Amino acid sequence: MREASFRIEDVIDEYHRLMHRVNPLGCRSLVCKIASLIKTLIPHHQIASEIQDIKLSIRGIKERSERYNFQISSSNSSRETENGRWRDPRLSSLFITETEVVGIEGPKEELSGWLLDGAAERTVISVVGMGGLGKTTLAKLVFESQKVSAHFDCCACVTVSQSYTVRGLLINMMEQFCRGTEDSLPQMLHKMDDRSLIIEVRQYLQHKRYLIFFDDVWQQDFSDQVEFAMPKNNKGSRIIITTRMMQVADFFKKSFLVYVHNLQLLPPNKAWELYCKKVFGFELGGNCPSELQDVSKEIVRKCKQLPLEIVAIGGLLSTKSKTIIEWQKVSQNLSLELGRNAHLTSLTKILSLSYDGLPYYLKPCILYFGLYPEDYVINHRRLTRQWIAEGFVQLQERRTPEQVAEEYLSELIQRSLVQVSNVGFEGKVQTCQVHDLLREVIIRKMKDLSFGHSVQQDSESVVVGKTRRLSIATSPNNVLRSTINPHFRAIHVFEKGGSPEHFIGILCSRSRILKVLDIQGTLLNHIPKNLGNLFHLRYINLRNTKVKVLPKSVVSCIT
């Protein structure tokens, strides 16, 4: 179906291009129009044939679907789920002991202060950050500390995640309250209607100082869903939430006093301490041998201070023989190991949840980060203009596409997917990037969806197929060894070592539906005269090239 949808997009764009050729700018005479029409008779016939072929293909897909009774499954289901082997990779964070954790002393003290001190009014403490930072681990350790648990009359810890019912959460809360206080469970609790259940919970909590921990909240309006079950009794009650989305924390501010802790990456020294504890915790006194110091520091550097990645890779290395050669193999092939090693599958699963939970209009926007090289700091205007040129940004009344695109970027930042690298004087984002581990997840999604392909080395073959976008971090002329796909919608060139004139010339003669051409910082000297052939081109970036003059055909291309 995806390939069929690509063909539909292509045939529509090709039709628009042909219609432009039938009625070219500046051609108003009857003879000129007839000549243009004759030239397009064969292409029109080819388009009609392609449409018929697409219809047959879709009809065949529908017939096979009905014949074999295909059913749409959720993205979380898999063969492992069917066999009962799959487990939620986030579950382990609820059972980590304090001796296994490093670098949480400051955050733990701050959260404990908010829980034990401060105003008597009902208060929410939000722990916000990207997947893998240790939000659940931190909050659970604070929640279970003796000093905190003794301060409250009743406590409950409820995992929310993406699939839940408010009714199920409230019943779970009541069961934990009664279990902790040894009160009897209300009769007919499971058979109460929603209104009666909320009243029952409110009455139970009305005269108590309660502590409720909602872990892994995704729904922005979660506050509205649970607010009325938690009474304002001015007894110092507290609610803890962990979330990847700042909007979730902000939504609570309508009805609650809210404190927000933005959990950060580990400092370098703490990242090293966690690595040594995980790899050498049961041998060598928790210390890294001198002969493995250099390769170990390189591995920790590649983890970019993300606790989950350090723990997962540390667990993998703890099973390997302690030799430089063995560890260098792991260091040099981390991206491959992420996809095939059982020790690391939880990493990609946890971060994939952030992508799966995105609204449809943000998914292509986050995938676009995979077209940029590793550690590349991206100018926000460059990025958002490319989104607009690709058609990712929805038009809204009384708002410019630039304003909507800025809002998209802000939402990705609020969801802890995009990291702000630099902020301007007005507080606006200037540059941004994604964590390397998230980038690996994005690249895998990008390939699975045929969204794009990145060529990193001269020896790497170009997978053409139906790939829609191409990112080149090697000599672009080497890419010509494979036929340039006429269906590319965007091409990004990041290599500065060679002049790409020949590549650009071939591109202009073969491409039909290219919308984005980014060759910033290359050694390009001039633009081919046939650039005007790129009828659909909406964005071209020549910044920091040697191009001094644009050909006249560019005018017809952008008008």
Summary of the structure (lengths in Angstrom):
residues: 559
radius of gyration: 28.2
end to end distance: 34.0
largest distance: 93.5
contacts: 1644
relative contact order: 0.08
helix: 51%
strand: 12%
